[in-house]
Amino acid sequence: MNEFHFVNQGSPDTTRPRMTANVATARSCRCHLKRPRDIRLYPNRRLYDPVVARYIRYDDIFALVRDGIPFTIRDTAQGKDQTHKVFTDLLIRAETGAAGGGHVFTEAFLRELIRLGARESAPLITAFLNHSIGTLLQPQPQVDAEPDEPTR
């Protein structure tokens, strides 16, 4: 549901309702929010999403990725695509914020990834990881809880 806050514009009798945007509001009105987005990255590292007409946080970027909404992130200074950089930042934030040692990437894996990625085998590593993720995303067959009874 949309949220309204009253904003005082100088004198007490000039309060007016102002709609505040948040992720819940954006998800409740899906009319135009599924289209591809061009998110702007400003030099102060703030992200602006013109579709919802507000600055967004990394949590919002994570939600866009999770919801499958296509977007690109371009810096406003040079117009370069910064999507890869922001995704890398998201991974680092997720890994450093993982509680209870529940990291996705083990230290040994990261060491080997760095070691192998620094060589000419980097395209092979990229292809392998992309294939592995694709395999994980494929629907897995359901396994019955109880095995079928043997036929006699």
C-alpha positions in Angstrom: 0.0 0.0 0.0 1.2 3.5 -0.7 2.5 5.5 2.3 1.8 9.1 2.8 3.7 11.5 5.1 2.7 15.0 5.8 5.4 17.6 5.1 5.4 21.0 6.7 6.2 23.6 4.0 6.9 26.7 6.2 3.7 27.6 8.1 1.6 25.1 10.0 -1.4 25.5 7.7 0.5 24.5 4.5 1.1 20.8 5.2 0.4 18.6 2.3 0.7 14.9 1.7 3.8 13.6 0.0 4.1 10.1 -1.3 7.3 8.3 -0.3 8.7 5.6 -2.5 10.1 2.3 -1.2 10.6 -1.2 -2.4 7.3 -2.4 -1.1 5.5 0.4 -2.9 7.4 -0.4 -6.1 6.5 -4.1 -5.9 2.8 -3.4 -5.3 2.4 -1.4 -8.6 4.1 -3.6 -11.2 2.6 -1.8 -14.2 5.8 -0.2 -15.5 8.4 -1.6 -13.1 9.3 -4.7 -15.1 10.8 -2.9 -18.0 14.6 -2.6 -18.4 16.0 0.2 -16.4 19.0 2.5 -16.8 20.2 3.3 -13.3 22.5 6.2 -12.8 25.6 6.1 -10.7 26.7 9.5 -9.5 30.3 10.4 -8.6 29.3 10.3 -4.9 28.4 6.6 -5.4 24.7 7.3 -5.1 22.4 5.3 -7.4 19.4 6.8 -9.0 16.5 4.8 -10.5 14.4 7.1 -12.8 11.6 4.5 -13.0 10.8 5.0 -9.3 12.2 8.5 -9.4 14.4 8.2 -6.3 17.8 7.3 -5.0 18.2 3.6 -4.3 20.5 1.5 -2.1 22.4 -1.7 -2.7 19.5 -3.6 -1.1 17.2 -2.3 -3.9 19.7 -3.5 -6.5 19.8 -6.9 -4.9 15.9 -6.9 -5.0 16.0 -6.0 -8.7 18.4 -8.9 -9.4 16.4 -11.3 -7.3 13.1 -10.3 -9.1 14.7 -10.7 -12.5 14.3 -7.1 -13.6 16.8 -6.2 -16.3 18.9 -3.1 -15.7 22.2 -1.5 -16.4 24.1 0.9 -14.2 26.0 3.8 -15.9 28.1 6.4 -14.3 27.0 9.9 -15.0 30.5 11.4 -15.4 31.7 9.2 -18.4 28.7 7.1 -19.3 30.5 3.9 -18.8 28.7 0.7 -17.9 29.3 0.0 -14.2 27.0 -2.9 -13.7 29.8 -5.5 -13.3 31.5 -3.3 -10.7 28.3 -2.9 -8.7 27.6 -6.6 -8.9 31.1 -7.3 -7.5 30.4 -4.8 -4.7 27.1 -6.7 -4.0 29.0 -10.0 -3.7 31.6 -8.5 -1.4 28.9 -6.9 0.8 27.0 -10.3 0.9 30.2 -12.2 1.8 31.4 -9.8 4.5 27.9 -9.6 6.0 27.4 -13.4 6.2 26.7 -14.3 9.8 27.9 -17.5 11.4 30.5 -18.4 8.8 27.9 -19.0 6.1 30.0 -17.7 3.3 29.3 -18.8 -0.2 32.9 -18.7 -1.2 35.5 -20.5 0.9 38.9 -19.0 1.4 40.4 -21.9 -0.5 38.0 -21.3 -3.4 38.8 -17.6 -3.5 42.6 -18.3 -3.5 42.3 -20.7 -6.4 40.0 -18.4 -8.3 42.4 -15.5 -7.9 45.4 -17.7 -8.9 43.7 -19.2 -11.9 42.0 -16.0 -13.0 45.3 -14.3 -13.3 46.4 -16.6 -16.1 45.4 -17.1 -19.6 42.8 -19.7 -18.4 40.4 -16.9 -17.2 38.0 -17.4 -20.2 37.9 -21.1 -19.4 37.1 -20.4 -15.7 34.4 -17.9 -16.7 32.8 -20.5 -19.1 32.9 -23.2 -16.4 31.4 -21.0 -13.7 28.6 -19.8 -16.1 27.9 -23.4 -17.1 27.8 -24.4 -13.4 25.4 -21.7 -12.4 23.2 -22.5 -15.4 23.1 -26.2 -14.3 22.1 -25.1 -10.8 19.3 -23.0 -12.1 17.7 -25.8 -14.2 14.7 -27.4 -12.6 15.6 -30.5 -10.7 13.5 -33.6 -10.8 11.4 -34.2 -7.6 12.5 -37.1 -5.5 9.7 -39.1 -3.8 9.9 -39.1 0.0 9.1 -42.8 0.1 10.6 -45.3 -2.4 8.3 -47.3 -4.5 7.5 -50.7 -3.2 9.4 -53.4 -5.1 7.3 -55.5 -7.5 7.2 -59.2 -6.9 
